[in-house]
Amino acid sequence: MEGIVPNKDQAAGKMKQAEGKLQDAKGDLTENPDDQVAGKAKQVEGKIQEAWGDVKKEIHNATR
């Protein structure tokens, strides 16, 4: 069951990705390039944080 539950970084990364997608979509609707760029950047930040969470989880699982 532990393998299914995301750690803090995985969950936060997914949240940032979702926020970024919303901000990007808002930029598309309002034709605001600043929101589009900021949304895409937030998505990348979220992917990096999620990947860091994946690494931490793998290390934890390997050292159990």
PDBQT receptor file of N, H, CA, C and O in Angstrom, charges set to zero:
ATOM      1  N   MET A   1       0.814  -1.199   0.000  1.00  0.00    +0.000 N 
ATOM      2  CA  MET A   1       0.000   0.000   0.000  1.00  0.00    +0.000 C 
ATOM      3  C   MET A   1       0.856   1.262   0.000  1.00  0.00    +0.000 C 
ATOM      4  O   MET A   1       0.423   2.297  -0.505  1.00  0.00    +0.000 OA
ATOM      5  N   GLU A   2       2.063   1.193   0.557  1.00  0.00    +0.000 N 
ATOM      6  H   GLU A   2       2.415   0.351   0.967  1.00  0.00    +0.000 HD
ATOM      7  CA  GLU A   2       2.923   2.368   0.604  1.00  0.00    +0.000 C 
ATOM      8  C   GLU A   2       3.297   2.860  -0.781  1.00  0.00    +0.000 C 
ATOM      9  O   GLU A   2       3.468   4.064  -0.972  1.00  0.00    +0.000 OA
ATOM     10  N   GLY A   3       3.431   1.968  -1.756  1.00  0.00    +0.000 N 
ATOM     11  H   GLY A   3       3.292   0.990  -1.601  1.00  0.00    +0.000 HD
ATOM     12  CA  GLY A   3       3.824   2.368  -3.093  1.00  0.00    +0.000 C 
ATOM     13  C   GLY A   3       2.774   3.211  -3.798  1.00  0.00    +0.000 C 
ATOM     14  O   GLY A   3       3.094   3.898  -4.768  1.00  0.00    +0.000 OA
ATOM     15  N   ILE A   4       1.542   3.176  -3.340  1.00  0.00    +0.000 N 
ATOM     16  H   ILE A   4       1.283   2.618  -2.552  1.00  0.00    +0.000 HD
ATOM     17  CA  ILE A   4       0.457   3.890  -3.980  1.00  0.00    +0.000 C 
ATOM     18  C   ILE A   4       0.353   5.329  -3.468  1.00  0.00    +0.000 C 
ATOM     19  O   ILE A   4      -0.010   6.225  -4.230  1.00  0.00    +0.000 OA
ATOM     20  N   VAL A   5       0.657   5.559  -2.217  1.00  0.00    +0.000 N 
ATOM     21  H   VAL A   5       0.951   4.831  -1.598  1.00  0.00    +0.000 HD
ATOM     22  CA  VAL A   5       0.505   6.868  -1.593  1.00  0.00    +0.000 C 
ATOM     23  C   VAL A   5       1.661   7.780  -2.028  1.00  0.00    +0.000 C 
ATOM     24  O   VAL A   5       2.825   7.443  -1.815  1.00  0.00    +0.000 OA
ATOM     25  N   PRO A   6       1.342   8.943  -2.641  1.00  0.00    +0.000 N 
ATOM     26  CA  PRO A   6       2.410   9.848  -3.053  1.00  0.00    +0.000 C 
ATOM     27  C   PRO A   6       3.037  10.550  -1.853  1.00  0.00    +0.000 C 
ATOM     28  O   PRO A   6       2.377  10.786  -0.841  1.00  0.00    +0.000 OA
ATOM     29  N   ASN A   7       4.323  10.881  -1.981  1.00  0.00    +0.000 N 
ATOM     30  H   ASN A   7       4.860  10.690  -2.803  1.00  0.00    +0.000 HD
ATOM     31  CA  ASN A   7       4.952  11.657  -0.919  1.00  0.00    +0.000 C 
ATOM     32  C   ASN A   7       4.647  13.143  -1.130  1.00  0.00    +0.000 C 
ATOM     33  O   ASN A   7       3.993  13.521  -2.101  1.00  0.00    +0.000 OA
ATOM     34  N   LYS A   8       5.124  13.959  -0.223  1.00  0.00    +0.000 N 
ATOM     35  H   LYS A   8       5.655  13.652   0.566  1.00  0.00    +0.000 HD
ATOM     36  CA  LYS A   8       4.804  15.383  -0.235  1.00  0.00    +0.000 C 
ATOM     37  C   LYS A   8       5.224  16.047  -1.551  1.00  0.00    +0.000 C 
ATOM     38  O   LYS A   8       4.470  16.842  -2.112  1.00  0.00    +0.000 OA
ATOM     39  N   ASP A   9       6.414  15.725  -2.039  1.00  0.00    +0.000 N 
ATOM     40  H   ASP A   9       7.026  15.079  -1.584  1.00  0.00    +0.000 HD
ATOM     41  CA  ASP A   9       6.890  16.354  -3.266  1.00  0.00    +0.000 C 
ATOM     42  C   ASP A   9       6.112  15.881  -4.497  1.00  0.00    +0.000 C 
ATOM     43  O   ASP A   9       5.854  16.672  -5.405  1.00  0.00    +0.000 OA
ATOM     44  N   GLN A  10       5.743  14.622  -4.533  1.00  0.00    +0.000 N 
ATOM     45  H   GLN A  10       5.953  13.980  -3.796  1.00  0.00    +0.000 HD
ATOM     46  CA  GLN A  10       4.955  14.130  -5.657  1.00  0.00    +0.000 C 
ATOM     47  C   GLN A  10       3.595  14.828  -5.697  1.00  0.00    +0.000 C 
ATOM     48  O   GLN A  10       3.150  15.263  -6.759  1.00  0.00    +0.000 OA
ATOM     49  N   ALA A  11       2.949  14.931  -4.562  1.00  0.00    +0.000 N 
ATOM     50  H   ALA A  11       3.311  14.577  -3.700  1.00  0.00    +0.000 HD
ATOM     51  CA  ALA A  11       1.635  15.570  -4.500  1.00  0.00    +0.000 C 
ATOM     52  C   ALA A  11       1.717  17.060  -4.837  1.00  0.00    +0.000 C 
ATOM     53  O   ALA A  11       0.895  17.577  -5.594  1.00  0.00    +0.000 OA
ATOM     54  N   ALA A  12       2.703  17.738  -4.276  1.00  0.00    +0.000 N 
ATOM     55  H   ALA A  12       3.371  17.319  -3.661  1.00  0.00    +0.000 HD
ATOM     56  CA  ALA A  12       2.859  19.170  -4.547  1.00  0.00    +0.000 C 
ATOM     57  C   ALA A  12       3.195  19.405  -6.014  1.00  0.00    +0.000 C 
ATOM     58  O   ALA A  12       2.730  20.376  -6.612  1.00  0.00    +0.000 OA
ATOM     59  N   GLY A  13       3.993  18.528  -6.587  1.00  0.00    +0.000 N 
ATOM     60  H   GLY A  13       4.370  17.740  -6.101  1.00  0.00    +0.000 HD
ATOM     61  CA  GLY A  13       4.337  18.648  -8.003  1.00  0.00    +0.000 C 
ATOM     62  C   GLY A  13       3.124  18.499  -8.897  1.00  0.00    +0.000 C 
ATOM     63  O   GLY A  13       2.960  19.249  -9.859  1.00  0.00    +0.000 OA
ATOM     64  N   LYS A  14       2.270  17.529  -8.582  1.00  0.00    +0.000 N 
ATOM     65  H   LYS A  14       2.403  16.920  -7.801  1.00  0.00    +0.000 HD
ATOM     66  CA  LYS A  14       1.030  17.346  -9.351  1.00  0.00    +0.000 C 
ATOM     67  C   LYS A  14       0.145  18.587  -9.229  1.00  0.00    +0.000 C 
ATOM     68  O   LYS A  14      -0.471  19.018 -10.204  1.00  0.00    +0.000 OA
ATOM     69  N   MET A  15       0.087  19.159  -8.019  1.00  0.00    +0.000 N 
ATOM     70  H   MET A  15       0.587  18.809  -7.227  1.00  0.00    +0.000 HD
ATOM     71  CA  MET A  15      -0.724  20.348  -7.802  1.00  0.00    +0.000 C 
ATOM     72  C   MET A  15      -0.200  21.521  -8.631  1.00  0.00    +0.000 C 
ATOM     73  O   MET A  15      -0.982  22.237  -9.257  1.00  0.00    +0.000 OA
ATOM     74  N   LYS A  16       1.117  21.718  -8.636  1.00  0.00    +0.000 N 
ATOM     75  H   LYS A  16       1.751  21.136  -8.127  1.00  0.00    +0.000 HD
ATOM     76  CA  LYS A  16       1.700  22.813  -9.419  1.00  0.00    +0.000 C 
ATOM     77  C   LYS A  16       1.427  22.625 -10.907  1.00  0.00    +0.000 C 
ATOM     78  O   LYS A  16       1.171  23.590 -11.626  1.00  0.00    +0.000 OA
ATOM     79  N   GLN A  17       1.482  21.382 -11.359  1.00  0.00    +0.000 N 
ATOM     80  H   GLN A  17       1.690  20.598 -10.774  1.00  0.00    +0.000 HD
ATOM     81  CA  GLN A  17       1.195  21.116 -12.768  1.00  0.00    +0.000 C 
ATOM     82  C   GLN A  17      -0.250  21.502 -13.104  1.00  0.00    +0.000 C 
ATOM     83  O   GLN A  17      -0.511  22.114 -14.140  1.00  0.00    +0.000 OA
ATOM     84  N   ALA A  18      -1.173  21.144 -12.231  1.00  0.00    +0.000 N 
ATOM     85  H   ALA A  18      -0.961  20.647 -11.390  1.00  0.00    +0.000 HD
ATOM     86  CA  ALA A  18      -2.581  21.477 -12.455  1.00  0.00    +0.000 C 
ATOM     87  C   ALA A  18      -2.797  22.997 -12.434  1.00  0.00    +0.000 C 
ATOM     88  O   ALA A  18      -3.525  23.542 -13.263  1.00  0.00    +0.000 OA
ATOM     89  N   GLU A  19      -2.153  23.668 -11.476  1.00  0.00    +0.000 N 
ATOM     90  H   GLU A  19      -1.561  23.226 -10.802  1.00  0.00    +0.000 HD
ATOM     91  CA  GLU A  19      -2.261  25.131 -11.407  1.00  0.00    +0.000 C 
ATOM     92  C   GLU A  19      -1.702  25.765 -12.672  1.00  0.00    +0.000 C 
ATOM     93  O   GLU A  19      -2.271  26.716 -13.208  1.00  0.00    +0.000 OA
ATOM     94  N   GLY A  20      -0.583  25.228 -13.142  1.00  0.00    +0.000 N 
ATOM     95  H   GLY A  20      -0.121  24.456 -12.707  1.00  0.00    +0.000 HD
ATOM     96  CA  GLY A  20       0.027  25.750 -14.355  1.00  0.00    +0.000 C 
ATOM     97  C   GLY A  20      -0.854  25.554 -15.576  1.00  0.00    +0.000 C 
ATOM     98  O   GLY A  20      -0.943  26.439 -16.428  1.00  0.00    +0.000 OA
ATOM     99  N   LYS A  21      -1.505  24.401 -15.669  1.00  0.00    +0.000 N 
ATOM    100  H   LYS A  21      -1.432  23.683 -14.977  1.00  0.00    +0.000 HD
ATOM    101  CA  LYS A  21      -2.412  24.157 -16.794  1.00  0.00    +0.000 C 
ATOM    102  C   LYS A  21      -3.574  25.145 -16.766  1.00  0.00    +0.000 C 
ATOM    103  O   LYS A  21      -3.980  25.667 -17.805  1.00  0.00    +0.000 OA
ATOM    104  N   LEU A  22      -4.102  25.398 -15.579  1.00  0.00    +0.000 N 
ATOM    105  H   LEU A  22      -3.773  24.974 -14.735  1.00  0.00    +0.000 HD
ATOM    106  CA  LEU A  22      -5.198  26.371 -15.459  1.00  0.00    +0.000 C 
ATOM    107  C   LEU A  22      -4.741  27.780 -15.856  1.00  0.00    +0.000 C 
ATOM    108  O   LEU A  22      -5.452  28.495 -16.562  1.00  0.00    +0.000 OA
ATOM    109  N   GLN A  23      -3.559  28.165 -15.398  1.00  0.00    +0.000 N 
ATOM    110  H   GLN A  23      -2.981  27.584 -14.825  1.00  0.00    +0.000 HD
ATOM    111  CA  GLN A  23      -3.049  29.499 -15.713  1.00  0.00    +0.000 C 
ATOM    112  C   GLN A  23      -2.766  29.615 -17.213  1.00  0.00    +0.000 C 
ATOM    113  O   GLN A  23      -3.031  30.658 -17.810  1.00  0.00    +0.000 OA
ATOM    114  N   ASP A  24      -2.237  28.570 -17.818  1.00  0.00    +0.000 N 
ATOM    115  H   ASP A  24      -2.022  27.722 -17.332  1.00  0.00    +0.000 HD
ATOM    116  CA  ASP A  24      -1.979  28.555 -19.252  1.00  0.00    +0.000 C 
ATOM    117  C   ASP A  24      -3.300  28.675 -20.025  1.00  0.00    +0.000 C 
ATOM    118  O   ASP A  24      -3.393  29.438 -20.987  1.00  0.00    +0.000 OA
ATOM    119  N   ALA A  25      -4.310  27.926 -19.603  1.00  0.00    +0.000 N 
ATOM    120  H   ALA A  25      -4.235  27.307 -18.821  1.00  0.00    +0.000 HD
ATOM    121  CA  ALA A  25      -5.618  27.989 -20.257  1.00  0.00    +0.000 C 
ATOM    122  C   ALA A  25      -6.241  29.379 -20.105  1.00  0.00    +0.000 C 
ATOM    123  O   ALA A  25      -6.857  29.900 -21.035  1.00  0.00    +0.000 OA
ATOM    124  N   LYS A  26      -6.072  29.967 -18.928  1.00  0.00    +0.000 N 
ATOM    125  H   LYS A  26      -5.571  29.544 -18.172  1.00  0.00    +0.000 HD
ATOM    126  CA  LYS A  26      -6.568  31.332 -18.711  1.00  0.00    +0.000 C 
ATOM    127  C   LYS A  26      -5.880  32.291 -19.678  1.00  0.00    +0.000 C 
ATOM    128  O   LYS A  26      -6.519  33.169 -20.258  1.00  0.00    +0.000 OA
ATOM    129  N   GLY A  27      -4.574  32.113 -19.844  1.00  0.00    +0.000 N 
ATOM    130  H   GLY A  27      -4.055  31.400 -19.372  1.00  0.00    +0.000 HD
ATOM    131  CA  GLY A  27      -3.834  32.951 -20.790  1.00  0.00    +0.000 C 
ATOM    132  C   GLY A  27      -4.314  32.763 -22.218  1.00  0.00    +0.000 C 
ATOM    133  O   GLY A  27      -4.371  33.720 -22.990  1.00  0.00    +0.000 OA
ATOM    134  N   ASP A  28      -4.662  31.522 -22.573  1.00  0.00    +0.000 N 
ATOM    135  H   ASP A  28      -4.616  30.745 -21.946  1.00  0.00    +0.000 HD
ATOM    136  CA  ASP A  28      -5.210  31.268 -23.910  1.00  0.00    +0.000 C 
ATOM    137  C   ASP A  28      -6.539  31.999 -24.095  1.00  0.00    +0.000 C 
ATOM    138  O   ASP A  28      -6.769  32.640 -25.120  1.00  0.00    +0.000 OA
ATOM    139  N   LEU A  29      -7.406  31.893 -23.093  1.00  0.00    +0.000 N 
ATOM    140  H   LEU A  29      -7.219  31.372 -22.260  1.00  0.00    +0.000 HD
ATOM    141  CA  LEU A  29      -8.737  32.509 -23.190  1.00  0.00    +0.000 C 
ATOM    142  C   LEU A  29      -8.676  34.036 -23.225  1.00  0.00    +0.000 C 
ATOM    143  O   LEU A  29      -9.432  34.682 -23.950  1.00  0.00    +0.000 OA
ATOM    144  N   THR A  30      -7.771  34.596 -22.437  1.00  0.00    +0.000 N 
ATOM    145  H   THR A  30      -7.157  34.071 -21.848  1.00  0.00    +0.000 HD
ATOM    146  CA  THR A  30      -7.681  36.055 -22.343  1.00  0.00    +0.000 C 
ATOM    147  C   THR A  30      -6.629  36.625 -23.298  1.00  0.00    +0.000 C 
ATOM    148  O   THR A  30      -6.408  37.835 -23.348  1.00  0.00    +0.000 OA
ATOM    149  N   GLU A  31      -5.987  35.730 -24.054  1.00  0.00    +0.000 N 
ATOM    150  H   GLU A  31      -6.166  34.748 -24.014  1.00  0.00    +0.000 HD
ATOM    151  CA  GLU A  31      -4.910  36.122 -24.979  1.00  0.00    +0.000 C 
ATOM    152  C   GLU A  31      -3.819  36.912 -24.252  1.00  0.00    +0.000 C 
ATOM    153  O   GLU A  31      -3.311  37.917 -24.750  1.00  0.00    +0.000 OA
ATOM    154  N   ASN A  32      -3.478  36.421 -23.060  1.00  0.00    +0.000 N 
ATOM    155  H   ASN A  32      -3.890  35.605 -22.656  1.00  0.00    +0.000 HD
ATOM    156  CA  ASN A  32      -2.457  37.058 -22.234  1.00  0.00    +0.000 C 
ATOM    157  C   ASN A  32      -1.206  36.176 -22.258  1.00  0.00    +0.000 C 
ATOM    158  O   ASN A  32      -1.170  35.134 -21.603  1.00  0.00    +0.000 OA
ATOM    159  N   PRO A  33      -0.179  36.590 -23.013  1.00  0.00    +0.000 N 
ATOM    160  CA  PRO A  33       1.030  35.760 -23.108  1.00  0.00    +0.000 C 
ATOM    161  C   PRO A  33       1.773  35.608 -21.780  1.00  0.00    +0.000 C 
ATOM    162  O   PRO A  33       2.460  34.608 -21.571  1.00  0.00    +0.000 OA
ATOM    163  N   ASP A  34       1.644  36.585 -20.883  1.00  0.00    +0.000 N 
ATOM    164  H   ASP A  34       1.086  37.397 -21.053  1.00  0.00    +0.000 HD
ATOM    165  CA  ASP A  34       2.310  36.475 -19.576  1.00  0.00    +0.000 C 
ATOM    166  C   ASP A  34       1.740  35.301 -18.788  1.00  0.00    +0.000 C 
ATOM    167  O   ASP A  34       2.490  34.542 -18.175  1.00  0.00    +0.000 OA
ATOM    168  N   ASP A  35       0.415  35.148 -18.802  1.00  0.00    +0.000 N 
ATOM    169  H   ASP A  35      -0.195  35.764 -19.301  1.00  0.00    +0.000 HD
ATOM    170  CA  ASP A  35      -0.210  34.015 -18.110  1.00  0.00    +0.000 C 
ATOM    171  C   ASP A  35       0.158  32.697 -18.781  1.00  0.00    +0.000 C 
ATOM    172  O   ASP A  35       0.359  31.688 -18.106  1.00  0.00    +0.000 OA
ATOM    173  N   GLN A  36       0.246  32.705 -20.103  1.00  0.00    +0.000 N 
ATOM    174  H   GLN A  36       0.083  33.525 -20.652  1.00  0.00    +0.000 HD
ATOM    175  CA  GLN A  36       0.605  31.480 -20.815  1.00  0.00    +0.000 C 
ATOM    176  C   GLN A  36       2.013  31.021 -20.428  1.00  0.00    +0.000 C 
ATOM    177  O   GLN A  36       2.236  29.849 -20.124  1.00  0.00    +0.000 OA
ATOM    178  N   VAL A  37       2.945  31.952 -20.444  1.00  0.00    +0.000 N 
ATOM    179  H   VAL A  37       2.765  32.904 -20.691  1.00  0.00    +0.000 HD
ATOM    180  CA  VAL A  37       4.335  31.625 -20.109  1.00  0.00    +0.000 C 
ATOM    181  C   VAL A  37       4.458  31.210 -18.643  1.00  0.00    +0.000 C 
ATOM    182  O   VAL A  37       5.126  30.229 -18.319  1.00  0.00    +0.000 OA
ATOM    183  N   ALA A  38       3.812  31.960 -17.771  1.00  0.00    +0.000 N 
ATOM    184  H   ALA A  38       3.268  32.758 -18.034  1.00  0.00    +0.000 HD
ATOM    185  CA  ALA A  38       3.873  31.629 -16.339  1.00  0.00    +0.000 C 
ATOM    186  C   ALA A  38       3.243  30.263 -16.083  1.00  0.00    +0.000 C 
ATOM    187  O   ALA A  38       3.744  29.494 -15.262  1.00  0.00    +0.000 OA
ATOM    188  N   GLY A  39       2.158  29.959 -16.773  1.00  0.00    +0.000 N 
ATOM    189  H   GLY A  39       1.752  30.584 -17.440  1.00  0.00    +0.000 HD
ATOM    190  CA  GLY A  39       1.510  28.666 -16.609  1.00  0.00    +0.000 C 
ATOM    191  C   GLY A  39       2.389  27.524 -17.073  1.00  0.00    +0.000 C 
ATOM    192  O   GLY A  39       2.473  26.491 -16.409  1.00  0.00    +0.000 OA
ATOM    193  N   LYS A  40       3.046  27.702 -18.211  1.00  0.00    +0.000 N 
ATOM    194  H   LYS A  40       2.978  28.542 -18.751  1.00  0.00    +0.000 HD
ATOM    195  CA  LYS A  40       3.948  26.663 -18.713  1.00  0.00    +0.000 C 
ATOM    196  C   LYS A  40       5.136  26.476 -17.764  1.00  0.00    +0.000 C 
ATOM    197  O   LYS A  40       5.571  25.352 -17.515  1.00  0.00    +0.000 OA
ATOM    198  N   ALA A  41       5.653  27.594 -17.240  1.00  0.00    +0.000 N 
ATOM    199  H   ALA A  41       5.299  28.507 -17.442  1.00  0.00    +0.000 HD
ATOM    200  CA  ALA A  41       6.775  27.511 -16.298  1.00  0.00    +0.000 C 
ATOM    201  C   ALA A  41       6.364  26.769 -15.030  1.00  0.00    +0.000 C 
ATOM    202  O   ALA A  41       7.133  25.970 -14.496  1.00  0.00    +0.000 OA
ATOM    203  N   LYS A  42       5.152  27.033 -14.553  1.00  0.00    +0.000 N 
ATOM    204  H   LYS A  42       4.527  27.682 -14.987  1.00  0.00    +0.000 HD
ATOM    205  CA  LYS A  42       4.670  26.364 -13.340  1.00  0.00    +0.000 C 
ATOM    206  C   LYS A  42       4.501  24.869 -13.593  1.00  0.00    +0.000 C 
ATOM    207  O   LYS A  42       4.745  24.055 -12.702  1.00  0.00    +0.000 OA
ATOM    208  N   GLN A  43       4.085  24.508 -14.806  1.00  0.00    +0.000 N 
ATOM    209  H   GLN A  43       3.886  25.169 -15.530  1.00  0.00    +0.000 HD
ATOM    210  CA  GLN A  43       3.950  23.096 -15.142  1.00  0.00    +0.000 C 
ATOM    211  C   GLN A  43       5.314  22.402 -15.109  1.00  0.00    +0.000 C 
ATOM    212  O   GLN A  43       5.435  21.291 -14.593  1.00  0.00    +0.000 OA
ATOM    213  N   VAL A  44       6.331  23.054 -15.655  1.00  0.00    +0.000 N 
ATOM    214  H   VAL A  44       6.232  23.956 -16.074  1.00  0.00    +0.000 HD
ATOM    215  CA  VAL A  44       7.681  22.483 -15.640  1.00  0.00    +0.000 C 
ATOM    216  C   VAL A  44       8.184  22.360 -14.212  1.00  0.00    +0.000 C 
ATOM    217  O   VAL A  44       8.762  21.339 -13.838  1.00  0.00    +0.000 OA
ATOM    218  N   GLU A  45       7.966  23.395 -13.416  1.00  0.00    +0.000 N 
ATOM    219  H   GLU A  45       7.496  24.223 -13.719  1.00  0.00    +0.000 HD
ATOM    220  CA  GLU A  45       8.368  23.355 -12.008  1.00  0.00    +0.000 C 
ATOM    221  C   GLU A  45       7.696  22.181 -11.294  1.00  0.00    +0.000 C 
ATOM    222  O   GLU A  45       8.327  21.488 -10.496  1.00  0.00    +0.000 OA
ATOM    223  N   GLY A  46       6.421  21.966 -11.583  1.00  0.00    +0.000 N 
ATOM    224  H   GLY A  46       5.908  22.529 -12.231  1.00  0.00    +0.000 HD
ATOM    225  CA  GLY A  46       5.693  20.860 -10.978  1.00  0.00    +0.000 C 
ATOM    226  C   GLY A  46       6.234  19.501 -11.411  1.00  0.00    +0.000 C 
ATOM    227  O   GLY A  46       6.320  18.575 -10.605  1.00  0.00    +0.000 OA
ATOM    228  N   LYS A  47       6.596  19.386 -12.684  1.00  0.00    +0.000 N 
ATOM    229  H   LYS A  47       6.525  20.138 -13.339  1.00  0.00    +0.000 HD
ATOM    230  CA  LYS A  47       7.156  18.122 -13.172  1.00  0.00    +0.000 C 
ATOM    231  C   LYS A  47       8.486  17.829 -12.500  1.00  0.00    +0.000 C 
ATOM    232  O   LYS A  47       8.777  16.682 -12.163  1.00  0.00    +0.000 OA
ATOM    233  N   ILE A  48       9.297  18.867 -12.304  1.00  0.00    +0.000 N 
ATOM    234  H   ILE A  48       9.061  19.799 -12.578  1.00  0.00    +0.000 HD
ATOM    235  CA  ILE A  48      10.588  18.691 -11.641  1.00  0.00    +0.000 C 
ATOM    236  C   ILE A  48      10.379  18.277 -10.184  1.00  0.00    +0.000 C 
ATOM    237  O   ILE A  48      11.049  17.370  -9.690  1.00  0.00    +0.000 OA
ATOM    238  N   GLN A  49       9.454  18.938  -9.503  1.00  0.00    +0.000 N 
ATOM    239  H   GLN A  49       8.910  19.675  -9.904  1.00  0.00    +0.000 HD
ATOM    240  CA  GLN A  49       9.196  18.593  -8.103  1.00  0.00    +0.000 C 
ATOM    241  C   GLN A  49       8.642  17.178  -7.985  1.00  0.00    +0.000 C 
ATOM    242  O   GLN A  49       9.007  16.445  -7.066  1.00  0.00    +0.000 OA
ATOM    243  N   GLU A  50       7.767  16.793  -8.902  1.00  0.00    +0.000 N 
ATOM    244  H   GLU A  50       7.471  17.389  -9.648  1.00  0.00    +0.000 HD
ATOM    245  CA  GLU A  50       7.234  15.434  -8.876  1.00  0.00    +0.000 C 
ATOM    246  C   GLU A  50       8.343  14.407  -9.115  1.00  0.00    +0.000 C 
ATOM    247  O   GLU A  50       8.382  13.362  -8.466  1.00  0.00    +0.000 OA
ATOM    248  N   ALA A  51       9.246  14.716 -10.058  1.00  0.00    +0.000 N 
ATOM    249  H   ALA A  51       9.214  15.565 -10.585  1.00  0.00    +0.000 HD
ATOM    250  CA  ALA A  51      10.362  13.809 -10.332  1.00  0.00    +0.000 C 
ATOM    251  C   ALA A  51      11.266  13.684  -9.107  1.00  0.00    +0.000 C 
ATOM    252  O   ALA A  51      11.754  12.595  -8.803  1.00  0.00    +0.000 OA
ATOM    253  N   TRP A  52      11.489  14.791  -8.405  1.00  0.00    +0.000 N 
ATOM    254  H   TRP A  52      11.092  15.675  -8.652  1.00  0.00    +0.000 HD
ATOM    255  CA  TRP A  52      12.286  14.751  -7.175  1.00  0.00    +0.000 C 
ATOM    256  C   TRP A  52      11.598  13.854  -6.140  1.00  0.00    +0.000 C 
ATOM    257  O   TRP A  52      12.257  13.090  -5.435  1.00  0.00    +0.000 OA
ATOM    258  N   GLY A  53      10.290  13.955  -6.058  1.00  0.00    +0.000 N 
ATOM    259  H   GLY A  53       9.755  14.576  -6.631  1.00  0.00    +0.000 HD
ATOM    260  CA  GLY A  53       9.535  13.084  -5.156  1.00  0.00    +0.000 C 
ATOM    261  C   GLY A  53       9.664  11.620  -5.552  1.00  0.00    +0.000 C 
ATOM    262  O   GLY A  53       9.751  10.746  -4.690  1.00  0.00    +0.000 OA
ATOM    263  N   ASP A  54       9.676  11.350  -6.860  1.00  0.00    +0.000 N 
ATOM    264  H   ASP A  54       9.606  12.060  -7.561  1.00  0.00    +0.000 HD
ATOM    265  CA  ASP A  54       9.863   9.974  -7.344  1.00  0.00    +0.000 C 
ATOM    266  C   ASP A  54      11.220   9.430  -6.905  1.00  0.00    +0.000 C 
ATOM    267  O   ASP A  54      11.330   8.285  -6.468  1.00  0.00    +0.000 OA
ATOM    268  N   VAL A  55      12.259  10.272  -7.026  1.00  0.00    +0.000 N 
ATOM    269  H   VAL A  55      12.170  11.203  -7.380  1.00  0.00    +0.000 HD
ATOM    270  CA  VAL A  55      13.612   9.858  -6.626  1.00  0.00    +0.000 C 
ATOM    271  C   VAL A  55      13.646   9.567  -5.130  1.00  0.00    +0.000 C 
ATOM    272  O   VAL A  55      14.183   8.546  -4.700  1.00  0.00    +0.000 OA
ATOM    273  N   LYS A  56      13.071  10.470  -4.343  1.00  0.00    +0.000 N 
ATOM    274  H   LYS A  56      12.636  11.299  -4.693  1.00  0.00    +0.000 HD
ATOM    275  CA  LYS A  56      13.058  10.263  -2.893  1.00  0.00    +0.000 C 
ATOM    276  C   LYS A  56      12.331   8.974  -2.529  1.00  0.00    +0.000 C 
ATOM    277  O   LYS A  56      12.762   8.252  -1.630  1.00  0.00    +0.000 OA
ATOM    278  N   LYS A  57      11.231   8.680  -3.221  1.00  0.00    +0.000 N 
ATOM    279  H   LYS A  57      10.881   9.267  -3.952  1.00  0.00    +0.000 HD
ATOM    280  CA  LYS A  57      10.467   7.482  -2.940  1.00  0.00    +0.000 C 
ATOM    281  C   LYS A  57      11.280   6.235  -3.308  1.00  0.00    +0.000 C 
ATOM    282  O   LYS A  57      11.275   5.251  -2.568  1.00  0.00    +0.000 OA
ATOM    283  N   GLU A  58      11.974   6.274  -4.443  1.00  0.00    +0.000 N 
ATOM    284  H   GLU A  58      11.978   7.073  -5.044  1.00  0.00    +0.000 HD
ATOM    285  CA  GLU A  58      12.809   5.138  -4.856  1.00  0.00    +0.000 C 
ATOM    286  C   GLU A  58      13.925   4.899  -3.845  1.00  0.00    +0.000 C 
ATOM    287  O   GLU A  58      14.215   3.754  -3.499  1.00  0.00    +0.000 OA
ATOM    288  N   ILE A  59      14.550   5.971  -3.370  1.00  0.00    +0.000 N 
ATOM    289  H   ILE A  59      14.314   6.902  -3.651  1.00  0.00    +0.000 HD
ATOM    290  CA  ILE A  59      15.602   5.831  -2.362  1.00  0.00    +0.000 C 
ATOM    291  C   ILE A  59      15.032   5.222  -1.080  1.00  0.00    +0.000 C 
ATOM    292  O   ILE A  59      15.627   4.326  -0.483  1.00  0.00    +0.000 OA
ATOM    293  N   HIS A  60      13.881   5.723  -0.677  1.00  0.00    +0.000 N 
ATOM    294  H   HIS A  60      13.397   6.451  -1.162  1.00  0.00    +0.000 HD
ATOM    295  CA  HIS A  60      13.230   5.194   0.528  1.00  0.00    +0.000 C 
ATOM    296  C   HIS A  60      12.921   3.707   0.369  1.00  0.00    +0.000 C 
ATOM    297  O   HIS A  60      13.191   2.908   1.266  1.00  0.00    +0.000 OA
ATOM    298  N   ASN A  61      12.356   3.346  -0.775  1.00  0.00    +0.000 N 
ATOM    299  H   ASN A  61      12.137   3.994  -1.504  1.00  0.00    +0.000 HD
ATOM    300  CA  ASN A  61      12.010   1.943  -1.006  1.00  0.00    +0.000 C 
ATOM    301  C   ASN A  61      13.240   1.047  -1.079  1.00  0.00    +0.000 C 
ATOM    302  O   ASN A  61      13.204  -0.106  -0.649  1.00  0.00    +0.000 OA
ATOM    303  N   ALA A  62      14.335   1.585  -1.630  1.00  0.00    +0.000 N 
ATOM    304  H   ALA A  62      14.365   2.521  -1.979  1.00  0.00    +0.000 HD
ATOM    305  CA  ALA A  62      15.551   0.788  -1.771  1.00  0.00    +0.000 C 
ATOM    306  C   ALA A  62      16.272   0.580  -0.433  1.00  0.00    +0.000 C 
ATOM    307  O   ALA A  62      17.031  -0.377  -0.276  1.00  0.00    +0.000 OA
ATOM    308  N   THR A  63      16.034   1.466   0.513  1.00  0.00    +0.000 N 
ATOM    309  H   THR A  63      15.418   2.242   0.385  1.00  0.00    +0.000 HD
ATOM    310  CA  THR A  63      16.741   1.368   1.798  1.00  0.00    +0.000 C 
ATOM    311  C   THR A  63      15.880   0.753   2.897  1.00  0.00    +0.000 C 
ATOM    312  O   THR A  63      16.280   0.747   4.062  1.00  0.00    +0.000 OA
ATOM    313  N   ARG A  64      14.719   0.242   2.548  1.00  0.00    +0.000 N 
ATOM    314  H   ARG A  64      14.394   0.247   1.602  1.00  0.00    +0.000 HD
ATOM    315  CA  ARG A  64      13.863  -0.372   3.570  1.00  0.00    +0.000 C 
ATOM    316  C   ARG A  64      14.335  -1.745   3.908  1.00  0.00    +0.000 C 
ATOM    317  O   ARG A  64      13.735  -2.415   4.749  1.00  0.00    +0.000 OA
TER     318      ARG A  64
